[in-house]
Amino acid sequence: MDNRIFFVIDKLEIKHFEFNKLVTDFWLIKELLERKAEVFITTIDKLSLHNKKAYCKCQKACAKADDIYLEKNLEHKQIEDFSIVMFRPDPPVDLDYINATYIFDFVDKEKTIVINNPKAIRDFNEKLHANLFNEFMPENIVTSSMEEIELFLEKNEEIVLKPLNRCFSSGVMYLKNNDKNTRSIINSLTNNQSTLIMVQKYISNAQFSDKRVLILGEDVLEECVVKLPSRDDFKFNTHSDDFIKKSALTASEKIKFKQVAQKLNSMGIYMAGLDVIDEQIIEINVTSPCYFIKEINNYFSTNLEKRIADYILSFIEVDSKLRLC
C-alpha cells in the first residue's frame, strides 16, 4: 500500500508550541505515523506551480516520546507523489487561501486524493452555503444593506451578525432591537454597506451552548460535544476543558444531519463539523473542522483518531482495488 500522506495546515500550527493535543491535525498525524505512513507537512505559502505541475516545499514529520517533530530540512516534492492530501489550512478564506486552492486544480485526482476537495471548499462558504440546508437553519439573510438588516432586527428582536470568511467566532456580533450602537455595528461589519455578511435570528439557548456535530464521509458520529460561551461573551471563543462538555445527538438530529452528510460527501466535502443550537444548524465548518479528539476520547472512552485514520486510509485501499481491476 502506498501510504505517503501530505498535510497542508495553518501557519500557526506548524510552530511547535501550537502543535499540541488540542489540535485535530496533531492526533491524525500521530496516528498515521504510528501506522507507518510517511507524513509530510507544509503551509499554503510553500505551494507552487511549475509547467502545469503542482509542487510543495515540505517537512517530514516523525513521532517521538508521544509528540510530533518536523525534520528541519525542506524537501521539494511534486504533490502527485502523495497518495492523499489533507487540505486543512484555517480561514480567513482570503485571496491567499483561494490561490492555494487553485494550485490543486492541477493535481491529477486519479493519482492523489485531496480531503476536503479544495475546489469544493472554494465553492462552499461556511456561513452562506449552510443555506443549502435552509430547512434546518434559523431564519437568516445575507446582505450588506443597512435597511435590510434593520428590518430583520425589528422583526426578530435579537440577531447575530457574522463575517463570511472568518473562523473561531472572529467578528461575530450580537444585536438587540433599539441598541444605540446598531448602526455603528452594522457599518463596522459591512464596511459601510460594501461587504456581505450573514445575519441570523438569535436563538435564545445560545446563551447555554452550541453543539458540535461531526461528519465523517456519509456518517454522522454519535459522539459530540457542546461548546460553552466564555464568561465575558455570548459565544464560545476559548478552547479549554472548562468550556467543552459531553453531549449527545437526538434521534431527529441523526436523521436530519445524515442528509447533510450525504450532500456534503457528494460535493467532495468528506470531513465537516456542524455547529448546532436547538437542532438548528448555525454554521458548517468545512475548511479545517475541529473534531475535539482529546475531549471526545476522554468523555466517551474511545480513540476517535483511529476511526478517522481508518477512513482516510480507506481511500488508498479503494484506489488500490480499482487499479487491480
Backbone bond lengths (Angstrom), bond angles and torsions (degrees), N, CA, C in turn:
res aa  C-N    CA-C-N  psi(-1)  N-CA   C-N-CA  omega(-1)  CA-C   N-CA-C  phi
1 M - - - 1.469 - - 1.520 109.42 -
2 D 1.326 117.06 131.73 1.453 122.59 176.17 1.520 108.11 -81.20
3 N 1.326 116.64 115.67 1.469 118.90 -172.48 1.529 112.21 -125.23
4 R 1.326 116.50 43.88 1.462 120.54 174.23 1.533 108.26 -90.17
5 I 1.325 115.74 120.55 1.462 121.59 -173.20 1.524 109.23 -125.52
6 F 1.312 115.58 137.75 1.460 123.15 -172.01 1.524 108.84 -122.59
7 F 1.334 117.19 123.68 1.460 122.68 178.18 1.528 109.77 -105.75
8 V 1.341 116.17 127.15 1.461 121.53 168.66 1.526 105.76 -103.72
9 I 1.341 115.90 113.48 1.465 119.83 -172.18 1.519 110.29 -123.58
10 D 1.306 115.52 -178.62 1.458 121.01 -178.12 1.531 110.96 -78.25
11 K 1.312 116.57 151.39 1.469 121.15 -178.08 1.525 111.78 -60.74
12 L 1.338 117.05 -38.11 1.460 119.18 179.62 1.523 111.62 -65.05
13 E 1.334 116.96 -37.63 1.458 120.54 -178.05 1.514 112.37 -63.95
14 I 1.328 116.92 -32.55 1.461 119.20 -173.47 1.525 111.72 -73.21
15 K 1.335 116.62 -13.53 1.451 119.10 171.45 1.525 108.40 -74.83
16 H 1.302 117.27 134.66 1.470 121.12 -171.38 1.528 112.51 -55.60
17 F 1.335 117.38 -39.91 1.458 118.22 -176.16 1.517 112.59 -68.51
18 E 1.351 117.82 -17.62 1.460 120.73 177.46 1.530 111.63 -91.35
19 F 1.336 116.59 -13.90 1.459 120.39 -176.84 1.529 108.74 -86.22
20 N 1.313 116.77 79.59 1.452 120.24 -174.38 1.527 110.80 -129.33
21 K 1.300 115.72 -175.18 1.461 120.32 -171.76 1.521 114.07 -77.10
22 L 1.318 118.23 1.57 1.458 120.48 170.67 1.520 111.25 -86.06
23 V 1.323 117.13 -10.66 1.458 122.38 -172.89 1.529 109.85 -97.93
24 T 1.327 116.48 125.74 1.470 121.27 -179.79 1.526 111.44 -56.01
25 D 1.341 116.78 -42.82 1.465 120.00 -178.12 1.517 112.26 -61.51
26 F 1.326 118.10 -33.52 1.462 121.02 177.57 1.529 110.25 -55.46
27 W 1.334 115.97 -50.31 1.457 120.53 -176.45 1.531 111.88 -66.72
28 L 1.329 116.19 -41.10 1.463 119.29 -178.44 1.528 111.24 -66.94
29 I 1.332 116.18 -45.08 1.471 119.67 -179.58 1.521 110.20 -64.66
30 K 1.325 116.87 -43.83 1.462 120.77 179.85 1.532 110.92 -59.71
31 E 1.331 116.60 -44.59 1.466 120.14 -179.87 1.523 111.41 -65.57
32 L 1.322 116.98 -41.91 1.465 120.30 179.55 1.521 111.30 -65.79
33 L 1.320 117.50 -37.62 1.467 120.49 176.21 1.527 110.91 -64.47
34 E 1.322 117.31 -38.92 1.460 120.82 178.24 1.520 111.81 -64.91
35 R 1.330 116.23 -22.87 1.467 120.91 176.97 1.534 111.41 -92.68
36 K 1.319 115.78 14.47 1.477 123.20 175.11 1.526 113.08 69.95
37 A 1.312 116.80 22.05 1.467 119.01 172.71 1.527 108.93 -75.69
38 E 1.328 116.07 150.29 1.456 121.33 170.31 1.525 107.34 -89.61
39 V 1.315 116.69 121.06 1.457 120.49 -175.61 1.529 109.71 -119.63
40 F 1.323 115.51 129.18 1.456 121.91 176.82 1.534 108.17 -121.43
41 I 1.339 115.37 151.42 1.458 120.77 -173.27 1.523 110.07 -133.07
42 T 1.330 115.70 142.11 1.462 120.24 173.35 1.519 110.11 -150.78
43 T 1.329 115.67 -178.78 1.465 122.93 174.55 1.526 108.41 -124.86
44 I 1.333 117.37 167.06 1.464 120.07 -169.77 1.524 113.03 -64.75
45 D 1.330 118.04 -25.22 1.461 120.02 -179.48 1.525 112.71 -72.61
46 K 1.337 117.28 -10.17 1.462 121.28 -178.89 1.535 111.92 -105.82
47 L 1.331 116.68 13.83 1.460 121.65 172.21 1.522 109.06 -87.40
48 S 1.330 117.19 153.85 1.471 119.80 179.05 1.526 109.96 -156.78
49 L 1.320 114.92 169.01 1.460 122.83 179.60 1.530 108.51 -132.77
50 H 1.340 116.74 127.47 1.460 122.16 178.63 1.529 108.65 -134.95
51 N 1.322 115.69 118.24 1.468 119.90 178.65 1.528 112.11 50.98
52 K 1.320 113.83 47.87 1.471 122.52 177.29 1.522 113.88 67.50
53 K 1.323 117.87 13.66 1.462 121.74 177.61 1.528 109.06 -113.44
54 A 1.329 115.93 135.80 1.455 121.68 -178.43 1.526 110.25 -88.24
55 Y 1.339 115.08 131.98 1.462 121.70 -178.44 1.520 110.18 -129.40
56 C 1.330 114.00 170.31 1.461 120.05 174.63 1.521 109.27 -151.18
57 K 1.304 115.43 155.01 1.456 122.47 165.37 1.520 106.14 -103.85
58 C 1.301 116.79 122.34 1.459 119.89 -170.32 1.523 111.08 -140.33
59 Q 1.330 114.25 166.71 1.459 121.92 178.27 1.518 109.60 -119.56
60 K 1.323 114.75 140.66 1.460 119.51 178.63 1.520 109.85 -79.66
61 A 1.332 115.79 137.83 1.462 121.29 179.36 1.519 110.51 -96.72
62 C 1.324 115.33 148.62 1.464 119.99 174.18 1.531 108.05 -144.02
63 A 1.324 115.61 155.11 1.462 121.20 -178.75 1.524 109.44 -110.74
64 K 1.342 115.53 130.66 1.456 121.60 176.90 1.522 108.63 -143.86
65 A 1.321 114.79 133.36 1.475 120.51 174.78 1.522 111.96 50.66
66 D 1.323 114.91 47.98 1.461 121.39 175.64 1.529 113.45 63.20
67 D 1.333 116.21 26.26 1.452 121.08 178.11 1.527 108.60 -137.52
68 I 1.328 116.57 171.48 1.465 122.54 179.31 1.512 109.01 -115.12
69 Y 1.335 115.10 136.86 1.460 120.91 176.74 1.518 108.78 -128.06
70 L 1.323 115.34 156.01 1.456 121.05 176.21 1.515 109.34 -114.22
71 E 1.331 116.27 134.66 1.453 119.45 174.14 1.526 109.10 -65.16
72 K 1.316 116.63 144.37 1.460 120.79 -171.65 1.521 113.23 -68.62
73 N 1.330 117.10 -37.19 1.465 119.09 -174.19 1.524 111.92 -75.74
74 L 1.328 115.33 138.60 1.460 122.00 175.34 1.525 108.98 -84.77
75 E 1.319 116.41 133.41 1.463 121.52 176.88 1.526 109.22 -108.44
76 H 1.309 116.80 140.37 1.462 122.27 179.09 1.519 108.10 -97.46
77 K 1.332 117.42 116.32 1.456 120.83 -174.89 1.521 110.81 -133.82
78 Q 1.331 115.00 148.78 1.456 120.10 171.18 1.525 107.82 -79.26
79 I 1.322 116.87 134.25 1.460 120.16 -174.55 1.523 111.50 -62.64
80 E 1.322 117.27 -30.56 1.465 119.94 179.07 1.531 112.91 -69.89
81 D 1.341 117.72 -5.29 1.467 120.39 173.97 1.525 111.55 -75.05
82 F 1.331 116.62 -12.97 1.466 120.92 -179.80 1.525 109.95 -97.12
83 S 1.326 115.37 146.76 1.463 120.73 176.86 1.523 110.99 -75.50
84 I 1.338 115.35 -40.33 1.462 120.75 -176.10 1.528 108.90 -136.84
85 V 1.330 115.34 139.32 1.460 121.81 170.23 1.522 107.88 -114.67
86 M 1.332 115.85 129.25 1.465 121.34 171.60 1.529 106.47 -99.21
87 F 1.331 116.57 104.59 1.460 121.68 -176.56 1.520 108.36 -92.41
88 R 1.372 116.36 101.02 1.462 120.18 -170.04 1.533 113.95 -137.18
89 P 1.342 119.45 37.95 1.465 117.33 171.75 1.525 110.41 -70.57
90 D 1.323 115.67 148.77 1.465 120.89 179.02 1.527 111.11 -78.72
91 P 1.332 117.18 155.95 1.463 119.72 167.32 1.527 109.18 -62.66
92 P 1.347 119.84 168.86 1.462 124.97 15.65 1.523 112.93 -73.36
93 V 1.331 114.71 145.03 1.457 120.48 176.29 1.528 106.89 -83.58
94 D 1.320 114.16 77.35 1.462 121.20 -177.49 1.522 109.62 -98.03
95 L 1.340 116.89 -168.64 1.463 120.08 -176.85 1.521 111.68 -63.23
96 D 1.332 118.17 -37.68 1.468 120.33 178.42 1.530 110.57 -62.83
97 Y 1.328 115.55 -41.14 1.467 120.28 178.92 1.532 110.57 -64.03
98 I 1.330 116.24 -47.08 1.465 120.94 179.76 1.527 110.54 -60.49
99 N 1.335 117.33 -43.83 1.467 120.50 179.51 1.523 111.34 -61.70
100 A 1.334 116.86 -35.00 1.466 120.11 177.09 1.531 110.93 -64.14
101 T 1.331 116.98 -38.31 1.469 118.55 178.13 1.530 110.88 -65.15
102 Y 1.340 117.42 -31.83 1.461 120.11 179.17 1.526 111.67 -63.34
103 I 1.328 117.07 -34.23 1.469 120.39 179.31 1.523 110.18 -55.57
104 F 1.332 115.79 -37.46 1.467 119.45 -175.65 1.525 112.76 -77.78
105 D 1.329 117.37 -8.46 1.467 119.44 171.22 1.522 111.24 -65.40
106 F 1.333 116.29 -17.97 1.461 121.59 -178.10 1.527 112.65 -103.03
107 V 1.323 116.57 12.88 1.465 122.36 176.01 1.521 108.70 -98.07
108 D 1.317 116.69 127.31 1.461 122.44 -179.41 1.527 109.05 -69.60
109 K 1.323 116.68 111.50 1.467 120.96 -176.91 1.532 112.20 -70.20
110 E 1.334 116.80 -12.59 1.471 119.62 173.88 1.528 110.75 -75.80
111 K 1.328 116.16 -21.63 1.465 120.70 -178.68 1.523 112.27 -100.52
112 T 1.307 116.41 -33.42 1.466 120.83 -171.79 1.526 110.38 -135.64
113 I 1.327 116.23 125.83 1.461 122.42 175.30 1.524 108.56 -88.18
114 V 1.337 117.91 133.20 1.461 121.60 179.07 1.531 108.87 -117.76
115 I 1.339 115.99 124.58 1.468 123.31 -176.51 1.533 108.06 -124.49
116 N 1.326 116.94 121.78 1.447 130.44 -14.67 1.522 109.40 -72.91
117 N 1.320 116.49 155.70 1.450 120.98 179.25 1.533 109.59 -57.40
118 P 1.352 118.46 119.41 1.479 119.65 -177.05 1.526 113.51 -59.37
119 K 1.317 117.58 -33.36 1.470 119.03 177.00 1.525 110.10 -65.70
120 A 1.341 115.76 -39.63 1.469 119.42 178.24 1.527 110.14 -64.44
121 I 1.326 117.24 -40.43 1.469 120.58 177.01 1.524 110.22 -63.26
122 R 1.328 115.62 -43.75 1.471 121.05 -179.94 1.521 110.85 -60.48
123 D 1.322 116.73 -34.98 1.460 122.20 -176.65 1.519 113.31 -88.78
124 F 1.347 116.57 -0.01 1.470 120.11 -173.33 1.520 109.15 -127.79
125 N 1.322 116.80 106.60 1.453 120.56 173.65 1.526 109.51 -83.35
126 E 1.317 116.98 129.92 1.458 121.14 -171.04 1.528 113.95 -62.81
127 K 1.312 116.45 -26.57 1.465 119.54 176.17 1.524 110.63 -94.22
128 L 1.320 115.99 -58.51 1.463 121.74 -172.92 1.531 112.15 -59.64
129 H 1.348 116.88 -47.24 1.469 118.92 -174.52 1.526 113.76 -78.43
130 A 1.329 116.64 -4.37 1.464 117.54 169.14 1.521 109.93 -58.62
131 N 1.338 116.42 -20.68 1.462 121.06 178.17 1.523 113.07 -67.77
132 L 1.320 118.18 -9.29 1.463 118.95 168.57 1.527 110.46 -59.51
133 F 1.321 115.55 -21.79 1.462 122.12 179.22 1.530 108.95 -120.50
134 N 1.327 114.70 45.99 1.457 121.90 -173.46 1.520 112.89 -56.54
135 E 1.329 116.32 -31.03 1.463 119.68 -179.08 1.531 111.94 -66.81
136 F 1.335 116.72 -15.84 1.462 121.20 179.37 1.527 112.26 -105.78
137 M 1.329 117.23 11.37 1.461 122.02 -174.69 1.526 111.85 -113.82
138 P 1.344 117.05 158.77 1.474 118.87 167.50 1.525 109.20 -69.99
139 E 1.319 116.78 160.00 1.452 120.82 177.92 1.531 109.36 -56.43
140 N 1.346 117.07 137.98 1.455 119.90 -177.57 1.520 110.86 -155.70
141 I 1.325 115.52 162.10 1.454 122.50 171.07 1.531 107.71 -136.05
142 V 1.335 115.60 156.48 1.462 121.88 171.04 1.518 106.49 -120.38
143 T 1.327 116.59 119.38 1.455 120.40 -172.54 1.528 109.48 -164.08
144 S 1.328 116.09 167.25 1.469 121.39 169.45 1.541 110.49 -118.20
145 S 1.327 116.14 3.24 1.460 121.73 -172.56 1.529 112.63 -80.99
146 M 1.314 116.54 122.95 1.461 122.03 174.83 1.527 110.55 -56.44
147 E 1.319 116.90 -46.56 1.460 121.33 -177.51 1.521 111.14 -60.70
148 E 1.327 117.48 -46.26 1.467 120.58 -178.31 1.523 111.44 -65.08
149 I 1.324 116.77 -39.37 1.463 119.97 179.93 1.525 110.63 -68.65
150 E 1.321 117.10 -40.35 1.468 119.72 178.69 1.524 111.32 -65.33
151 L 1.319 117.83 -39.13 1.469 120.75 176.71 1.521 110.82 -64.87
152 F 1.344 116.17 -40.16 1.465 121.10 178.98 1.531 109.74 -64.81
153 L 1.321 116.71 -39.87 1.462 121.47 177.98 1.528 111.04 -65.46
154 E 1.315 116.59 -44.10 1.464 120.84 179.23 1.526 110.87 -60.15
155 K 1.323 115.83 -39.74 1.463 120.70 -179.14 1.528 111.79 -69.12
156 N 1.345 116.72 -42.05 1.467 120.72 -169.94 1.525 114.47 -102.16
157 E 1.334 117.37 -8.50 1.466 122.59 175.55 1.541 113.57 74.17
158 E 1.322 117.05 -45.27 1.464 121.43 179.14 1.534 108.35 -133.75
159 I 1.324 116.61 134.38 1.463 120.56 -178.12 1.524 110.45 -139.39
160 V 1.339 114.22 163.91 1.465 122.15 173.56 1.524 107.59 -122.40
161 L 1.332 116.48 133.17 1.463 122.15 -179.70 1.528 108.37 -111.41
162 K 1.355 116.49 132.95 1.462 120.25 -173.29 1.522 111.46 -132.77
163 P 1.343 118.35 127.92 1.468 119.67 167.10 1.531 109.35 -60.94
164 L 1.310 117.39 151.04 1.467 120.86 -173.69 1.525 114.16 -85.80
165 N 1.344 118.62 -14.36 1.463 117.28 -170.23 1.521 114.53 -125.44
166 R 1.328 117.87 16.96 1.468 119.55 -178.97 1.525 110.75 -109.21
167 C 1.347 115.00 176.55 1.461 119.39 -179.33 1.519 110.07 -136.28
168 F 1.328 115.25 171.45 1.463 124.04 175.25 1.522 111.09 55.78
169 S 1.333 115.96 40.23 1.467 123.91 175.45 1.523 114.13 66.86
170 S 1.323 117.23 12.57 1.460 120.13 -179.14 1.524 110.89 -62.51
171 G 1.331 116.95 126.53 1.455 121.96 176.40 1.513 115.12 80.01
172 V 1.337 118.48 -1.87 1.468 121.01 -178.35 1.538 108.95 -75.02
173 M 1.328 115.93 131.40 1.462 121.57 -175.59 1.537 110.91 -127.56
174 Y 1.328 114.65 149.54 1.471 122.30 176.13 1.525 108.61 -108.44
175 L 1.333 116.65 139.35 1.461 121.41 176.89 1.520 110.53 -133.91
176 K 1.321 115.21 137.99 1.455 121.83 174.11 1.522 108.24 -113.01
177 N 1.316 115.85 145.45 1.468 120.02 -178.30 1.529 110.60 -54.69
178 N 1.338 115.30 139.41 1.459 123.94 179.58 1.531 114.03 74.32
179 D 1.329 117.19 9.82 1.462 119.76 172.33 1.528 108.88 -62.35
180 K 1.324 117.27 132.42 1.459 120.83 -176.85 1.532 112.81 -68.99
181 N 1.329 116.71 -16.40 1.469 121.04 179.64 1.531 112.45 -94.89
182 T 1.322 117.99 8.23 1.463 121.30 -172.63 1.521 112.35 -51.95
183 R 1.304 117.67 -55.04 1.465 120.05 -174.97 1.531 111.69 -67.98
184 S 1.323 117.07 -35.09 1.457 120.30 178.06 1.523 111.10 -64.12
185 I 1.325 116.04 -42.78 1.467 120.50 -179.97 1.524 110.58 -66.81
186 I 1.316 117.35 -44.70 1.464 120.53 179.49 1.526 110.59 -62.76
187 N 1.325 117.38 -45.09 1.464 120.40 178.70 1.525 111.72 -62.84
188 S 1.320 116.58 -38.39 1.459 120.59 -179.98 1.524 111.61 -64.06
189 L 1.341 116.19 -46.44 1.463 119.48 -176.83 1.518 112.91 -74.95
190 T 1.329 117.75 -29.45 1.471 120.60 -178.11 1.529 112.39 -97.37
191 N 1.345 116.40 6.07 1.472 119.37 -175.22 1.523 110.88 50.37
192 N 1.345 113.11 55.06 1.466 120.80 -179.78 1.531 112.05 57.21
193 Q 1.338 114.61 50.44 1.468 123.59 174.32 1.535 113.15 65.25
194 S 1.327 116.85 31.43 1.465 120.22 177.46 1.526 113.43 -115.83
195 T 1.342 117.67 -8.39 1.459 121.93 -176.83 1.522 110.18 -124.70
196 L 1.325 116.66 128.71 1.466 121.30 178.20 1.529 110.69 -67.08
197 I 1.317 116.00 140.69 1.456 122.11 172.57 1.524 108.37 -135.63
198 M 1.338 116.26 164.57 1.463 120.30 171.53 1.521 108.64 -96.13
199 V 1.333 115.61 138.37 1.458 122.36 176.22 1.526 107.08 -124.23
200 Q 1.329 116.46 120.05 1.463 121.47 -178.29 1.518 110.94 -115.98
201 K 1.315 114.92 147.98 1.462 119.98 169.08 1.529 108.56 -62.12
202 Y 1.312 117.10 130.78 1.461 121.50 -179.82 1.526 110.00 -71.35
203 I 1.320 116.28 131.96 1.460 122.19 176.90 1.523 107.12 -97.09
204 S 1.304 117.76 119.22 1.465 121.21 -170.39 1.532 112.85 -58.71
205 N 1.334 117.64 -31.45 1.461 119.97 -179.74 1.525 113.22 -72.56
206 A 1.326 117.24 -3.21 1.463 120.37 173.95 1.523 110.76 -60.59
207 Q 1.317 117.08 -24.07 1.460 120.44 -179.91 1.522 111.44 -65.73
208 F 1.337 117.37 -18.16 1.458 120.69 -179.47 1.531 112.03 -97.42
209 S 1.344 117.16 -41.48 1.475 118.94 -179.07 1.522 109.32 174.63
210 D 1.355 115.00 165.91 1.458 119.70 162.14 1.522 107.83 -127.54
211 K 1.322 114.60 151.41 1.463 121.54 -172.89 1.529 109.74 -97.42
212 R 1.347 116.91 137.78 1.460 120.84 172.35 1.533 108.36 -100.09
213 V 1.334 114.70 112.88 1.460 122.31 177.99 1.528 107.36 -101.72
214 L 1.325 116.57 129.75 1.454 121.96 -171.36 1.519 112.05 -104.88
215 I 1.318 115.03 132.20 1.466 122.52 179.35 1.510 108.98 -113.33
216 L 1.309 115.99 132.81 1.460 122.92 177.01 1.527 107.45 -134.40
217 G 1.331 116.22 106.10 1.453 119.70 -172.36 1.523 109.07 64.03
218 E 1.311 116.27 -131.27 1.461 119.96 178.93 1.529 112.38 -93.79
219 D 1.323 116.36 8.63 1.461 120.13 -178.10 1.527 111.33 -100.71
220 V 1.323 115.15 143.75 1.462 122.34 169.91 1.524 106.04 -103.10
221 L 1.330 116.90 119.34 1.460 120.17 -175.04 1.524 110.99 -70.98
222 E 1.327 115.19 142.74 1.464 120.55 178.75 1.529 111.06 -66.44
223 E 1.328 116.79 -35.31 1.451 121.45 -176.39 1.534 110.55 -77.04
224 C 1.313 116.79 135.57 1.457 120.20 175.21 1.521 109.45 -155.15
225 V 1.311 114.80 166.29 1.468 120.61 179.43 1.523 108.88 -129.31
226 V 1.331 115.39 162.91 1.462 120.22 168.55 1.519 107.67 -110.42
227 K 1.340 114.15 145.77 1.461 122.01 -179.76 1.524 107.92 -109.82
228 L 1.305 116.63 121.95 1.451 121.53 -173.88 1.529 110.90 -91.08
229 P 1.326 116.87 144.49 1.465 119.08 173.20 1.524 110.22 -62.17
230 S 1.326 115.74 147.83 1.459 118.87 176.17 1.530 109.31 -72.66
231 R 1.301 116.52 168.87 1.472 121.07 -173.92 1.524 112.65 -67.20
232 D 1.342 116.33 -22.30 1.465 119.43 -176.20 1.525 112.72 -116.95
233 D 1.352 116.76 22.03 1.466 119.89 -177.96 1.521 108.77 -149.26
234 F 1.343 116.13 165.32 1.469 119.97 178.68 1.518 111.60 -92.87
235 K 1.335 117.71 -0.14 1.458 121.66 -175.05 1.526 110.92 -136.16
236 F 1.332 115.16 161.93 1.468 122.03 175.70 1.521 109.54 -69.03
237 N 1.338 117.37 127.40 1.459 119.70 176.13 1.518 112.86 -150.02
238 T 1.350 117.13 13.85 1.451 121.26 -179.89 1.524 109.23 -132.91
239 H 1.345 116.84 112.42 1.458 120.53 -178.49 1.530 108.61 -85.62
240 S 1.332 114.93 91.41 1.462 120.55 175.05 1.520 108.23 -149.72
241 D 1.328 116.13 163.19 1.468 120.61 -176.13 1.523 112.56 -59.68
242 D 1.342 117.11 -26.36 1.466 120.10 -178.74 1.527 112.72 -66.63
243 F 1.339 116.57 -21.82 1.463 120.19 -173.31 1.534 112.94 -117.56
244 I 1.334 117.28 13.50 1.467 121.59 178.62 1.527 108.10 -131.43
245 K 1.340 116.57 121.77 1.455 120.95 -176.69 1.529 110.80 -128.73
246 K 1.317 114.84 160.62 1.468 121.86 179.80 1.524 110.70 -66.50
247 S 1.347 116.52 144.93 1.460 121.07 176.80 1.523 109.63 -143.98
248 A 1.325 115.23 -176.18 1.464 120.70 179.98 1.522 109.20 -147.79
249 L 1.327 115.45 150.94 1.456 120.71 175.89 1.523 110.03 -78.91
250 T 1.314 116.27 146.43 1.458 120.19 170.82 1.530 108.43 -86.15
251 A 1.312 115.87 164.96 1.468 119.95 179.94 1.526 110.83 -62.18
252 S 1.336 117.25 -40.14 1.466 119.38 -178.45 1.523 111.35 -72.10
253 E 1.332 117.69 -31.88 1.473 120.00 175.51 1.523 110.81 -62.81
254 K 1.306 117.31 -41.30 1.464 120.57 179.77 1.524 110.62 -58.46
255 I 1.321 116.00 -42.72 1.471 120.54 -177.78 1.519 110.61 -69.96
256 K 1.336 116.96 -49.47 1.466 121.09 -176.92 1.524 111.79 -64.07
257 F 1.321 116.26 -46.24 1.459 119.09 -172.26 1.524 112.54 -78.49
258 K 1.323 116.99 -15.97 1.469 119.82 170.52 1.524 109.60 -62.71
259 Q 1.318 117.39 -38.83 1.472 121.24 176.56 1.525 110.96 -63.26
260 V 1.318 115.84 -39.12 1.464 120.46 178.31 1.523 109.73 -64.28
261 A 1.335 116.58 -45.88 1.462 121.22 -179.28 1.528 111.10 -59.70
262 Q 1.307 116.81 -43.72 1.470 120.29 -179.05 1.523 111.60 -63.76
263 K 1.327 116.90 -41.87 1.459 120.81 179.54 1.520 111.00 -66.30
264 L 1.331 117.27 -46.29 1.464 120.44 179.49 1.525 110.83 -61.84
265 N 1.316 116.13 -42.03 1.462 120.54 -179.70 1.527 110.85 -60.64
266 S 1.328 117.11 -39.80 1.468 120.91 179.62 1.522 111.74 -66.58
267 M 1.341 117.00 -21.62 1.457 122.16 -179.70 1.529 112.65 -88.19
268 G 1.333 117.75 -8.33 1.452 121.13 -175.91 1.518 113.19 96.41
269 I 1.337 116.39 12.60 1.465 121.69 176.22 1.522 106.97 -106.03
270 Y 1.333 115.85 101.44 1.461 121.59 -170.97 1.527 112.18 -97.55
271 M 1.326 116.41 -23.38 1.462 121.20 -179.72 1.537 108.11 -125.19
272 A 1.327 116.17 124.09 1.461 119.73 -177.33 1.517 109.48 -151.29
273 G 1.322 114.86 157.94 1.453 121.00 175.10 1.517 109.57 -127.34
274 L 1.314 116.74 123.26 1.463 121.32 177.46 1.524 109.10 -92.57
275 D 1.322 116.38 131.04 1.462 120.46 170.10 1.522 107.49 -95.73
276 V 1.323 116.31 125.28 1.463 122.20 -166.44 1.529 110.35 -133.09
277 I 1.341 116.37 135.27 1.461 122.60 171.27 1.529 107.51 -132.19
278 D 1.324 116.77 129.52 1.469 121.01 -178.92 1.532 111.98 51.19
279 E 1.325 115.96 41.99 1.471 123.39 178.89 1.523 113.02 65.62
280 Q 1.327 117.85 15.20 1.456 122.70 178.20 1.533 109.99 -111.78
281 I 1.325 116.21 133.52 1.453 121.23 -179.32 1.530 108.82 -78.33
282 I 1.321 115.96 125.92 1.471 119.07 175.32 1.530 111.73 -103.65
283 E 1.335 116.80 -15.46 1.464 120.52 179.82 1.526 109.15 -168.67
284 I 1.343 116.79 151.10 1.461 121.89 176.25 1.523 108.10 -123.02
285 N 1.318 115.78 112.43 1.460 121.52 -177.40 1.524 110.23 -87.34
286 V 1.330 116.80 117.52 1.467 120.84 -177.16 1.525 112.75 -125.36
287 T 1.331 118.70 -13.64 1.465 119.86 -175.51 1.524 111.24 -74.81
288 S 1.307 116.59 -59.00 1.476 120.54 178.54 1.521 108.45 -144.15
289 P 1.339 117.47 62.60 1.463 119.94 -171.30 1.525 112.38 -58.23
290 C 1.338 114.51 131.34 1.460 120.73 176.23 1.530 108.92 -80.00
291 Y 1.331 116.59 128.90 1.460 120.90 -179.52 1.534 112.21 -98.54
292 F 1.342 117.49 3.11 1.455 121.77 177.25 1.535 110.57 47.93
293 I 1.326 115.60 47.71 1.466 121.30 -171.58 1.525 111.54 -63.46
294 K 1.313 117.24 -45.55 1.474 120.49 -179.83 1.526 110.18 -56.96
295 E 1.323 116.68 -47.87 1.464 120.79 -176.63 1.526 111.66 -68.62
296 I 1.330 116.75 -44.70 1.467 119.97 -178.82 1.528 110.61 -65.04
297 N 1.325 117.90 -40.48 1.462 119.92 176.82 1.523 111.37 -59.17
298 N 1.332 116.33 -41.64 1.464 120.35 -179.38 1.525 111.66 -69.57
299 Y 1.330 116.89 -43.67 1.464 120.50 -175.41 1.525 112.91 -73.45
300 F 1.344 116.48 -34.62 1.460 119.82 -172.20 1.534 113.14 -111.32
301 S 1.327 117.08 5.79 1.469 121.88 -179.68 1.528 111.48 50.04
302 T 1.316 115.23 51.44 1.462 121.41 -177.91 1.525 109.59 -129.24
303 N 1.315 116.36 -178.41 1.462 122.97 174.17 1.520 107.38 -129.74
304 L 1.319 115.20 78.89 1.458 120.48 -173.84 1.524 112.05 -60.66
305 E 1.327 117.82 -33.64 1.467 120.24 -179.38 1.518 111.85 -61.70
306 K 1.324 117.65 -30.03 1.469 120.68 178.97 1.524 110.44 -69.26
307 R 1.309 117.10 -40.58 1.467 120.63 179.20 1.525 111.17 -67.42
308 I 1.338 116.17 -39.05 1.462 118.61 178.13 1.519 110.10 -68.21
309 A 1.332 117.22 -40.72 1.470 120.51 177.58 1.532 110.76 -63.02
310 D 1.338 117.63 -40.42 1.471 120.54 175.18 1.517 110.18 -55.78
311 Y 1.338 115.60 -44.08 1.464 120.20 -178.96 1.524 110.97 -65.12
312 I 1.320 117.31 -46.40 1.469 121.34 -179.80 1.524 110.21 -58.86
313 L 1.337 116.64 -48.15 1.461 120.81 -176.66 1.524 112.41 -71.05
314 S 1.335 116.62 -19.74 1.475 118.81 178.52 1.521 111.25 -63.26
315 F 1.342 118.11 -26.98 1.458 121.05 177.36 1.523 110.54 -64.33
316 I 1.335 116.77 -37.78 1.468 120.43 177.83 1.522 110.01 -67.84
317 E 1.324 116.66 -42.46 1.470 120.61 -178.32 1.525 110.95 -64.09
318 V 1.338 116.74 -42.45 1.468 120.13 178.31 1.513 110.41 -63.71
319 D 1.349 116.43 -42.62 1.458 120.37 -179.96 1.521 111.11 -63.85
320 S 1.328 116.40 -39.49 1.474 119.63 179.67 1.514 111.37 -64.18
321 K 1.346 117.21 -40.77 1.466 120.73 178.71 1.519 111.37 -65.06
322 L 1.343 116.84 -39.07 1.465 119.96 179.63 1.523 110.69 -65.42
323 R 1.327 116.64 -36.43 1.454 120.18 -179.92 1.524 112.30 -68.51
324 L 1.353 115.69 -28.23 1.452 119.72 179.41 1.523 112.91 -79.18
325 C 1.346 115.63 -19.36 1.474 119.72 -177.05 1.537 110.94 -72.67
